[in-house]
Amino acid sequence: MKKILSLVLISITLILNSSSFAQSIISGKVKNKQSEAIPFANIGIKRGKIGTVSNDDGRFNISIPDSLSNDSLTFSSIGFKDKSYLISYLKDKNNLNVVLDEKIISLSEVKITNKKLKQYKLGITGRTPMLSIPTKSYQKNDIMEQARLIHLKKPAKLLNANIYVISESLKEVSIRLNFYALENGLPGKRLIEKSIIRNAKINKGWFSINLKDEAIYIDEDFVVAFEYLPGTQNSIVFGAKLGASDSFLRSSSLGIWRKNVLGGCSIYVTAEM
């Protein structure tokens, strides 16, 4: 009798475990109204830990636990309106066509005086030896993003953005630069609807993205973020400075932002104002 009862309990446990780990695979293509592919669109559960990015052809594939079937999967891309679907509706769809609508972007006027402009480095330009911030995406085909709040005293044109990298990449990686407003102490909505992506092999030291030809003008405090797009390397170590606050990271597309605790990631921008 005890043997039978044990077998029953084991069977129940296996059933519960298999149901808790059951997943749905959703795949398809992200495109615009002209049926053109949208590459590197962020796909995920907002403020969650599940996400991915569409590839060069706009195609994507994502596995989602059935326990999240009541959540929504959001598709987001620079210059387009977000689109969300209930996951239970998308369950096991393997040829989904997601069409994103373009945003109507009204450019706000930024006034730059005729006075002689000066260049300033804003953010964290140094680092503490032996202090680093390892960053890893939750899933192999997802993003990781490091960010820093930049304070502005007056309107400025951004000339470059820089981050200190400790680990080197043997192969070329793709990095997207994002600009966010600060909302409730964390990065919020996008401020600049412009896709700035650089492909490069990363060596130890300062990695810089030239913005001189991008015509980026900002007149308020903002968050600058380096987003590592999925590739052969899903973890990178960054330099940091002890006690430097206002530094953030996240490890999935559209996922929750977290504050760096021990120190801030070494990130700065050069601004002309």
Buried (B, 14 or more C-beta within 10 A) or exposed (E): EEEEEEEEEEEEEEEEEEEEEEBBEBBBBBBBEEEEBBBBBBBBBBEBBBBBBBBEEBBBBBEBBBEBBEBBBBBBBBBBEBBBBEBEEBEEBEEBEBBBEEBEEEEEEEEBEEEEEEEBEBBBBEBBEEBBBEBBBBBEBBBBBBBBBBEBEEBBBBBBBBBBBBBEBEEEBBBBBBBBEBEEEBBEEBBBBBBBBBEEEBEEEBBBBEBEEBEBBBBEEBBBBBBBBBBEBBEBBBBBBEEBEBBBBBBBBBBEBEEBEBBBBBBBBBBBB
